[in-house]
Amino acid sequence: MTLNAIDPEIGAKIYQFVDYKGKRYTGLEAAKLLLSQQMKGIEEAVKRNMIVKINTVYIPGINEDHIPAIAKKVGEMGVYTFNLIPLIAQYKFANITPPTQEMKKKMQDECSKYVKQMRHCQRCRADAIGRLGHDVQSCMYENK
């Protein structure tokens, strides 16, 4: 699950809107709604003994000072692992310089006090097929 803020004020800086049950929410109202649903989802997944991984996008100047609090909260909730993803600067964040590898490592080290860190991840791909280190996507689309 992606969780970029546990403070709705910070979430409102990240998310433009949330569509929920046929209605569009914006601003602080959207951020509060999204956060409440994310927390319910995490609680339910942990309660069912699922392996829960939290993805947090590291957005310098927006959520960087808040990331350890996210890690602490999800660690307390029983989340298995935490994946810190550097920002890909585009759209409304196009003018933000992404964190360096050194910044990412320092943040992971800080967050490791609260929850296990997933340090081997590069960039997430929603279309990935296979296991970590054993991507089989290319052979799925070969002409036979």
N, C-alpha and C positions, 0 to 999 in steps of 0.2 A: 504494500500500500504506500502511496505517496503521502507524506505529511511534511509540509514545508513550514508550518507554524502551529504553535499551540496557543498563541496570543492572537485573538481576532483582529487587533489593531495592525499587527504585522501581516496577517493573512489578507486583510483588505488592501494592502499595498501590492500583494502578489496576484490575487485573483480579480479579474474584471467583473465576472458574474458567475452565478450558479443557477442552473436550471433544475428545478426540483418539483416533481408532481405537477407539471404543466405550468409552472410559474417561474418567472425570472427574478432573481434577487441580485442586488448589487451592493457594493460597499461593505460596511461593517455587518449588515444583516446577512449578506451572502457568506462572509467569512465565518460568522458565528454558526450558521446553518451547516456549512461544510465541515467545520471542526466537530460539531456535535455528532454528525453522521460518521465521520472518520473514527472518533472515539468509540462509538457504539460498535462499529465494525471490528476494531482492534479487540475490544473487550469480548465480543462474541467469538471471534476466532481463537483467542487465547483460552477462553472457557472451554472450547471444543478441542483443546490440545493440538491445535494446528501450529505448524511452524510459521511464524509471522516474521516477515522481513519488512522493515520500514525504509523507504527511499526518501531522502531529503535532498533537495537541490540547494546547493550552497550558492547564495546570491549575495555577493559582497555589497555592503551598504544597505541591505534590506533585512536579511535574516541571520547574518553571520554571528552577531552577538547573542542570538537566541538559540542557535543550534544545540549547544550543550544542554539547555533546558528541555529541548525536544527529546534528546537522547536519555536524559534522566527520567522524564515522564514515561517514555515507552519502556524503558528498562524496568521501572517500578510496576508497569502493567504486565510484565512477563513476556515481552517481545523477544524473539530469539536472536535477531541480528539487525544491524543498522547499516545502511548503504548510503554513504555521502557521495552525491553526484555533483561535480562542478557545473556551474551554469554554462549553457551554450548561449552566447550573447546574440539574441535576435528578438524581433518584435518589440514589445515595450521595454525590454531589457537590452536592446541592441547597443546602448552606449555604456553598459557596465562591463568593466574588464573582469573576465572570469578569474577565479582564484588560481594561483599557481599550484604546482604539485607540492611544494613545500607548505603552502597554506593549508592544502587539503590534508596532508599528513599531520600537521600540528592540530588541526581540528579533530581528526580521527583519534589522535592520542588523547585529547581532552575528553572526547565522547566515550572512549573505551573505559573510563571510570564507571560508566553507567550501563553499557550494553555492548555485547560483542560486535566488533566492526567487521564488515565485509570489505576487505582491502584489495581483493583480486579483481573486482569488477572494473571494466573500462567504461563504456557507454552502453546504456540499455538499448536494446532493440526489441520492439514489440513483436517483430516477425521472427525472432530467433527460434531455432528448433534444435533440440539436443540437450546435452548436459554441459555444465561449465567446462571449458577446455576441450569439448568434443562437439563442436557445431557441425551439424549434418545438413544444414540448409542447402548447400550447393548441390548435393547429390539428389535431393528431393525433386529438383526441377530439370535434371539432365534429360536430354532426348535419348530414348532407348533405341 
